[in-house]
Amino acid sequence: MTIQRFHNVSLTVKDADASSKWYTENFGFEVESDSERTPDFSAQVTGVPGAHLRVVHMGGHGLHLELMEYKGAAGEAINTDPNNAGCLQIGFVVDDAEALYEKLKADGTTMCSPEPATVPSGPIQGSKIFFCKDPDGVVLKFLSIKK
């Protein structure tokens, strides 16, 4: 048995409406479907007793993003700082990291980076990069690759 292809990135969110709006307005993702899963199915798949999921599938930029809101058996927010083992980071290449940084910061996005940094070495040396967090604390990396 082999992996045939990549399918999606799935994020647990507190509010699927707020998160889908944030990804749509800031990055142009589009909602492809929005549905609920029965509690029996949700618990069976996740292994979380009492789970009841609302699942929003979004597409954009070659990525299938799945937002999962626990309508039942919701957990607690975790510390998603980028240095914690097991935390997720999603990276995007953008045309202007500095301009996007300023836009997100002005809109109240939680910024991990005090400002965009210049990559000092390696295959993307000279590129601009920064980290921020989505509304649920998922770390996002944005990178303008120097040509």
N, C-alpha and C positions, 0 to 999 in steps of 0.2 A: 504494500500500500504506500502510495506517494502523495505528497501534496500536489494538487493540480494547479492551484493559483491562489493568490491572495484574495480575501473576500472583503473585510471591513475592519475599521477601528470602532470599537464600542466604548462609549463613555457613560458612566452612571451620573445622572444629573438630578438636581433637586427639583427643577421646574423645566419640563420639556418645552413649554411655550417660550419662556425667557431665553433658554439656551438656543433653541432653533432660530429665534429672532436675532440673537447676537451673532451667530455664525452666518446668517443670511445677510444682515445689514453690514457687517464688517468685512466679510470675505466672499460674498456672492454665492454661498452654498444655497441649494434649492431643496425644499422638502419634497421627497418622492413618495412617501407614504407615512401615515400616522395611524396607529391602531393599538388596541389593548390586547393583552394575552390573558387568558383565563387564569385564575389563581392556581388551579391544578397543574396546568402546563407550566406556568412560571416557576412554581416550586420544584417541579420535576427537573426542569432544565438548569435552574440556578443552584439547586440544593439548599435554598433558603426557605424554611418553613413559613407559610403565610404570604409568600411573595405574590404580588399582582403587578404586572408590568404594563406600562404604556411605552411603546417603541416608535420612535420617529426616525425614519431613514432619510438621510440627506446625501446629495451628490454634488460634487464640484471639484474641479482641478484634478480629475483622475482618482479621487478618493471617495469611497463609500463610507460615510460617517453615520454611526448608529447611536442615537441618544436613548438611554433607558432610564425612565423615571419609575421608581418603585412606588406604586399607589398603595401597596400594602407591604408591611415588613421593611420599611425604609430604614437604612442604616444611618450612621453618623458620618459627618465630614471628617476626613483624615488630613494629616499634614502632608501636603503634596510638594513641599519644597524639593527642588531638583536633586538635592544630595541624599534623599531618603531612598533606600533600596526598595525596588518594586514600583516606584512612581513612574508614571507615563510621561513621555515627552513626544509631541508631534511637531515635526519640522516642515516648514514651507519655504520655497524659494520665492522671493518677491523682487520687483524691479527697483524699489527704493526703500530699504529698511529704515533709513533715517526719517523719511516722511511718514511712513506707517507708524513708527514709534511715537512720533509727535501726535498723530491723530488718535491713536489708542490711549495715550497718556491723557490727552485733553478730554477724552470721552469717559475718563474715570477707570480705565482698565488697570488692574494691579500689575505693576511692572516689576519684574525680578531684577532686571538690569537697570543701573542708574542712568545709563545712556547706551546707545548702540556702540559696540566695541569693534575694533579692527582686528581681524584674525592675524596673529603675529607670524605664523609659520604653517607649513603643511601645504596640501594641494589646493587649498582655497585661500592662501595667504593674501592679505589685502582686502578681503571681503568684509562687509559689515554684517554684524549679527547682534540679536538681542533676544531675551526671554521675557515672557509675560505669562499671566494666568487667565484662563477663561472664567466665566462666572462661577464655576464649580471648583476652581483651583487647578485644573489640568494645565500643565506647563506647555506652552507653545513656543517654538523657536522660529524666528524669521531671519532669513539670510539673503542678502544681496551679493551674489557672486561676482567678484571682480573679473572682468574679461581681459 
